[in-house]
Amino acid sequence: MTPDRFEELVGDALDLIPPQLAAAIDNVVVLVDDRNDEDPYLLGLYHGIALTERDSHYGGSLPDTITVYRDALLEICSSEEEVVHEVAVTVIHEVAHYFGIEEDRLHELGWG
């Protein structure tokens, strides 16, 4: 899969977020990278301060980041259909962290 097609899938996954929630996302950048240097099997990573933890000192902060790891995702998929699904799950999972939803709860909800 080409890098451009993969990035398109990430954009499609972001479009799955309901408009009310998408409107609440602020100061977040979504990136695509090959792999995470510390954990090459990691599919995605939210790095920042969850919306539920922001306070009056948050102003002026650099954007939070959501990174989707292309090579790690492609490695676990055997078809484009699987890639589409896994990218969507990964993006929604990381966006949920932005909203303060913890890992255990995401697994309970089927987004683990």
Buried (B, 14 or more C-beta within 10 A) or exposed (E): EEEEEBBEBBEEBBEEBEEEEEEEBEBBEBEBBEBBEEEEEBBBBBEBBBBEEBEEEEEEEEEBBBBBBBEBBBEEBEEEEEBBBBBBBBBBBBBBBBEEBEEEEBEEEEBE
